[in-house]
Amino acid sequence: MSNSFLIIEKRVRKNIERIAEKARVNNVVLRPHFKTHQNLQVASFFKDYGISAITVSSIRMARFFAAKGWKDIFIAFPLDVNEIAEMDLLAKQVNLMILINHPEHIKALNQLTHSVDVMIEIDAGYHRSGIDVNSYEQVLELVRMCHETEHAIFVGLMAHFGNTYISRTKQQILGIAYKSANRLSDLAKKLERETGQFIYVSIGDTPSVSVLNQFDRIDEIRPGNFVFYDLMQLQIGSCELNDIAALMQCPVVSINSKRHELVIHGGAVHLSKESIDFMGVKTFGHIVKIEGENLSFTGDYVSSLSQEHGIVQCKTENFSAYNIGDQLLIVPVHSCLTANLMKEFIQTI
């Protein structure tokens, strides 16, 4: 068997169930981000837990899931004004929500003939994109522009707390999440006093949603990576090893006895070039073994990648156990990227 992307269905379902129950208890909408799996079978798992609203990152992805029956879709990526015609067609078929952060976005919405829900992107501390949470007048102006645009229905505020990814403990994640959520909530309350409109508040990042147990003044959560988790999520404290539900399986194609290295068919086109410092080494993925239903690290890791090749550095005591043809199980650094690269998966345990 060549390299394969494996998922552990039992864990996928457990991860979905845990977050769905958390949303239910807190009376918030779970609108999972489907960019992680981009897969119809995994999407069907969500339906089993009553999920009907989804998040995507592109018009292409929105069309794909719309064609398969999903009717409540949020494209949580700043509006590409070149895609207005495509969005107008999609808005005729589904309840479409889009993301804006600039007056030019709203001007482009004047071309629509079908209504879309509009969320304003707020930068609550991540500093990637969005209007600074302290720029109240700028946000208010966009709200007013929406109200003056026939097919732009202003709904609320959206933020991604991506700065949680610099954390290394659950407490650090909580600190960032609380601070960001409070900033977003304060802005929403101020807008409500000004406009008299209820302001819907949506947040989305797997670390925050995984560790928070209460979502005060939050109406919607949009995690994505939680469906699989990965080495990065484990490193920052948002999951445990046995929450990880996605693995790469790669064959050993060559062995270097002098350097205690294995060559695998698993390179950047499978694992991506993303690396992290984990367990004292720079790694592109860590080797695990399955014992019963549990994963455990072997101590061996992917130390470098080219396009198709991967180099696995082995511990001295492990090296002699490997043979050409062995299939290695690797926890990817970032399961979203690996899933996107591999496209298809095979279920396992």
Sequence and secondary structure as in RCSB ss.txt:
>XXXX:A:sequence
MSNSFLIIEKRVRKNIERIAEKARVNNVVLRPHFKTHQNLQVASFFKDYGISAITVSSIRMARFFAAKGWKDIFI
AFPLDVNEIAEMDLLAKQVNLMILINHPEHIKALNQLTHSVDVMIEIDAGYHRSGIDVNSYEQVLELVRMCHETE
HAIFVGLMAHFGNTYISRTKQQILGIAYKSANRLSDLAKKLERETGQFIYVSIGDTPSVSVLNQFDRIDEIRPGN
FVFYDLMQLQIGSCELNDIAALMQCPVVSINSKRHELVIHGGAVHLSKESIDFMGVKTFGHIVKIEGENLSFTGD
YVSSLSQEHGIVQCKTENFSAYNIGDQLLIVPVHSCLTANLMKEFIQTI
>XXXX:A:secstr
   EEEEEHHHHHHHHHHHHHHHHHHT EE  BTTTT  HHHHHHHHTTT  EEEESSHHHHHHHHTTT  EEEE
EEE  GGGHHHHHHHHHHSEEEEEE SHHHHHHHTT SS EEEEEEEESS  SSSEETT HHHHHHHHHHHHTST
TEEEEEEEE  GGGGG SSHHHHHHHHHHHHHHHHHHHHHHHHHH    EEEE  HHHHHH S  TT  EE   G
GGT  HHHHHHTSS GGG  EEEEEEEEEEETTTTEEEEE  HHHH S  EEETTEEESEEEEEEETTEEEEEEE
EEEEE SSEEEEE  HHHHTT  TT EEEEEES HHHHHHHH   EEE 
